[in-house]
Amino acid sequence: MDNRLIFLTNDDGVSAPGLARLIEVVREFGHVVVVAPESAQSGMSHAITMNHPLFLRKVRTEPGLEVYACSGTPVDCVKMALDHLLTNRTADGGGDRTPDLICSGINHGSNAAINILYSGTMGAAIEGGFYDVPSIGFSLTDHSLDADFEAAGVVARDIVAGILEARPATPLCLNVNIPVGRPEEIRGVRVCRQCRGHWREEFFCRRNPVGRDYYWLTGAFQNAEPEATDTDEWALAHGYVSVVPIQVDLTRYEQIASLGAVLNHES
Amino acid sequence: MDNRLIFLTNDDGVSAPGLARLIEVVREFGHVVVVAPESAQSGMSHAITMNHPLFLRKVRTEPGLEVYACSGTPVDCVKMALDHLLTNRTADGGGDRTPDLICSGINHGSNAAINILYSGTMGAAIEGGFYDVPSIGFSLTDHSLDADFEAAGVVARDIVAGILEARPATPLCLNVNIPVGRPEEIRGVRVCRQCRGHWREEFFCRRNPVGRDYYWLTGAFQNAEPEATDTDEWALAHGYVSVVPIQVDLTRYEQIASLGAVLNHES
């Protein structure tokens, strides 16, 4: 068990309480390497830094734990770790190898339903899954910086233990969302599907000190299937942890034939 | 035809040549409103700006065309247009209403295969699709700023005309990629599926003038199914325009049952 190498990242930044809790949770399972963003990167989705260089800074080292801060996005952190840091070193704790598990989070805020598309936490977890390693994104449905991560920590520990023991086949990427509440209030865990729906925005508009209008996104999620009982939104609304297995083929297969009849041609 | 309202955005920024070409292409089909990023936003994926305000600036107005620059991401541009600009005005050219078509691009560089996940162009096109409007992302497989957009312009015109005439059912979001070459070299159009594969990075590492190491992403796409003939990568490699219809349910349905056996429980 001590030979395991576990990689962590997040999108709320290297100093976020949710990451601190995740570090404590996974340390019992192996050597932990963290590369997390220097600053908050909420809403950064699967963004990568193409037009600027990246910087990497060692923040903390102690037996069983190394923490680095990266100037880039959550996905940059994963690439920096998996394609550089962990493959170009002879240091302690596992040396030059691929991790046994990748975790991202614990995010401050829900990444259920279509939120997965905007989420830096899940961008990193999805990227981690591309390395043929089990990859899990954890999110708590509470945006506040002083959210109570006790129940989320218990849930994360159970799921990490379950995945490390069961060793499901890869590719394996999980979107885990945890409802707000005390540990004893959580009703269970439901592996389920992503709920359909989208955000509609209202722009908070004000004028700044030099007379220029500025806008702030302030939207609301519109659940397109509030009656469905097999979705992540249903699970969370009923006190369950939602676990959605993730894939990244965005093809809408059922439209290929009908669109082909309109657009296909040979010149 | 003149009553149509067409919304455009991109990820290379409001001054990119690919956007200029797209504006010229779609003007014949209706009134055009552009909200594009102030600066280059390549690789911004589905990112949104949560921690900063957004600014909007009118760049150009002439009969049949309005161009705005937005300080945010490509997805911010779509939200700003669809949830604010186009729904809060009484100006000329259609007034307060949803566009008849949304186009993003023409991107400088391929967004085929897994590139769709990192792409700001496709982030915007996907977001546009959430408004129940046909939404098309166009990309040319040439990253250079002085790429030749002549063939891409011809292709974009044909596809826009085809979609406006056929009016396929929504949701409709298309990832259109156009191979490099003269118009007469393009062999046709193929509606196809997203090719499997991912990027592996090599980090270009140097030391900056104050002695700090910096890193630059420089990866290569690894095609996981080079023999498949029904993918976007195959189409592009063989001189065809690829058109992939897009959806955003990321659930890996085939894992729900087996993972449920490991993780599901009631407390």
Contacts between the chains, C-beta under 8 A, distances in Angstrom:
chain1	res1	chain2	res2	distance
A	40	B	51	6.1
A	42	B	50	5.1
A	42	B	51	6.6
A	43	B	47	6.0
A	43	B	48	4.4
A	43	B	49	6.9
A	43	B	50	4.2
A	43	B	51	7.8
A	44	B	45	7.7
A	44	B	47	4.9
A	45	B	44	7.7
A	45	B	45	4.2
A	45	B	46	3.9
A	45	B	47	4.5
A	45	B	48	7.5
A	45	B	75	8.0
A	45	B	123	6.9
A	46	B	45	3.9
A	46	B	46	6.7
A	46	B	117	4.8
A	46	B	118	5.6
A	47	B	43	6.0
A	47	B	44	4.9
A	47	B	45	4.5
A	47	B	47	4.6
A	47	B	118	7.4
A	48	B	43	4.4
A	48	B	45	7.6
A	48	B	118	5.5
A	48	B	217	6.3
A	49	B	43	6.9
A	49	B	217	6.7
A	50	B	42	5.0
A	50	B	43	4.2
A	50	B	217	6.5
A	51	B	40	6.1
A	51	B	42	6.6
A	51	B	43	7.8
A	53	B	206	8.0
A	53	B	208	7.7
A	53	B	214	3.7
A	53	B	215	6.2
A	53	B	216	5.2
A	54	B	203	7.9
A	54	B	214	6.6
A	54	B	215	4.5
A	54	B	216	7.2
A	54	B	217	7.4
A	55	B	212	6.5
A	55	B	213	7.5
A	55	B	214	5.8
A	55	B	215	7.4
A	56	B	213	7.4
A	56	B	215	6.7
A	75	B	45	7.9
A	75	B	118	7.8
A	76	B	217	7.3
A	79	B	201	4.8
A	79	B	203	8.0
A	79	B	217	6.6
A	79	B	219	7.8
A	80	B	203	7.0
A	80	B	215	6.8
A	83	B	200	6.3
A	83	B	201	4.1
A	83	B	202	7.0
A	83	B	203	6.6
A	83	B	219	7.7
A	84	B	201	7.5
A	84	B	203	4.6
A	84	B	205	8.0
A	84	B	215	6.9
A	114	B	130	8.0
A	114	B	248	6.8
A	116	B	250	5.9
A	117	B	46	4.8
A	117	B	126	7.4
A	117	B	248	6.0
A	117	B	250	7.8
A	118	B	46	5.6
A	118	B	47	7.4
A	118	B	48	5.5
A	118	B	75	7.7
A	120	B	47	8.0
A	123	B	45	6.9
A	126	B	117	7.4
A	126	B	250	8.0
A	130	B	114	8.0
A	130	B	198	4.2
A	130	B	199	7.7
A	159	B	263	6.5
A	162	B	262	5.6
A	162	B	263	5.7
A	163	B	262	7.5
A	166	B	262	4.5
A	168	B	255	7.5
A	168	B	258	6.7
A	168	B	259	6.4
A	168	B	262	6.6
A	171	B	252	8.0
A	172	B	255	7.5
A	173	B	252	7.8
A	174	B	259	7.6
A	175	B	250	7.7
A	184	B	267	7.8
A	186	B	267	6.0
A	187	B	266	6.6
A	187	B	267	5.5
A	188	B	264	7.3
A	188	B	265	5.1
A	188	B	266	4.1
A	188	B	267	4.9
A	189	B	263	5.2
A	189	B	264	5.8
A	189	B	265	5.5
A	190	B	260	7.9
A	190	B	264	6.2
A	191	B	255	8.0
A	191	B	256	5.4
A	191	B	259	4.7
A	191	B	260	4.1
A	191	B	263	5.5
A	191	B	264	5.6
A	192	B	256	7.1
A	193	B	249	7.4
A	193	B	251	4.3
A	193	B	253	6.8
A	193	B	256	6.7
A	194	B	249	5.5
A	194	B	250	5.9
A	194	B	251	4.7
A	196	B	249	7.1
A	198	B	130	4.2
A	199	B	130	7.8
A	200	B	83	6.3
A	201	B	79	4.8
A	201	B	83	4.1
A	201	B	84	7.5
A	202	B	83	7.0
A	203	B	54	7.9
A	203	B	80	7.0
A	203	B	83	6.6
A	203	B	84	4.6
A	205	B	84	8.0
A	206	B	53	8.0
A	208	B	53	7.7
A	212	B	55	6.5
A	213	B	55	7.5
A	213	B	56	7.3
A	214	B	53	3.7
A	214	B	54	6.6
A	214	B	55	5.8
A	215	B	53	6.2
A	215	B	54	4.4
A	215	B	55	7.4
A	215	B	56	6.7
A	215	B	80	6.7
A	215	B	84	6.9
A	216	B	53	5.2
A	216	B	54	7.2
A	217	B	48	6.3
A	217	B	49	6.7
A	217	B	50	6.5
A	217	B	54	7.4
A	217	B	76	7.3
A	217	B	79	6.6
A	219	B	79	7.8
A	219	B	83	7.8
A	243	B	259	6.8
A	243	B	263	5.6
A	244	B	250	7.6
A	244	B	251	5.7
A	245	B	251	6.8
A	245	B	252	4.2
A	245	B	255	3.8
A	245	B	256	6.4
A	245	B	259	5.7
A	246	B	250	5.0
A	246	B	251	7.2
A	246	B	252	5.9
A	247	B	250	6.2
A	247	B	251	7.3
A	247	B	252	3.9
A	248	B	114	6.8
A	248	B	117	6.0
A	248	B	250	6.6
A	249	B	193	7.4
A	249	B	194	5.5
A	249	B	196	7.2
A	250	B	116	5.9
A	250	B	117	7.8
A	250	B	126	8.0
A	250	B	175	7.7
A	250	B	194	5.9
A	250	B	244	7.6
A	250	B	246	5.0
A	250	B	247	6.2
A	250	B	248	6.6
A	251	B	193	4.3
A	251	B	194	4.7
A	251	B	244	5.7
A	251	B	245	6.8
A	251	B	246	7.2
A	251	B	247	7.3
A	252	B	171	8.0
A	252	B	173	7.8
A	252	B	245	4.2
A	252	B	246	5.9
A	252	B	247	3.8
A	253	B	193	6.8
A	255	B	168	7.5
A	255	B	172	7.5
A	255	B	245	3.8
A	256	B	191	5.4
A	256	B	192	7.1
A	256	B	193	6.7
A	256	B	245	6.4
A	258	B	168	6.7
A	259	B	168	6.4
A	259	B	174	7.7
A	259	B	191	4.7
A	259	B	243	6.8
A	259	B	245	5.6
A	260	B	190	7.9
A	260	B	191	4.1
A	262	B	162	5.6
A	262	B	163	7.5
A	262	B	166	4.5
A	262	B	168	6.6
A	263	B	159	6.5
A	263	B	162	5.6
A	263	B	189	5.2
A	263	B	191	5.6
A	263	B	243	5.6
A	264	B	188	7.3
A	264	B	189	5.8
A	264	B	190	6.2
A	264	B	191	5.6
A	265	B	188	5.1
A	265	B	189	5.5
A	266	B	187	6.6
A	266	B	188	4.1
A	267	B	184	7.8
A	267	B	186	5.9
A	267	B	187	5.5
A	267	B	188	4.9
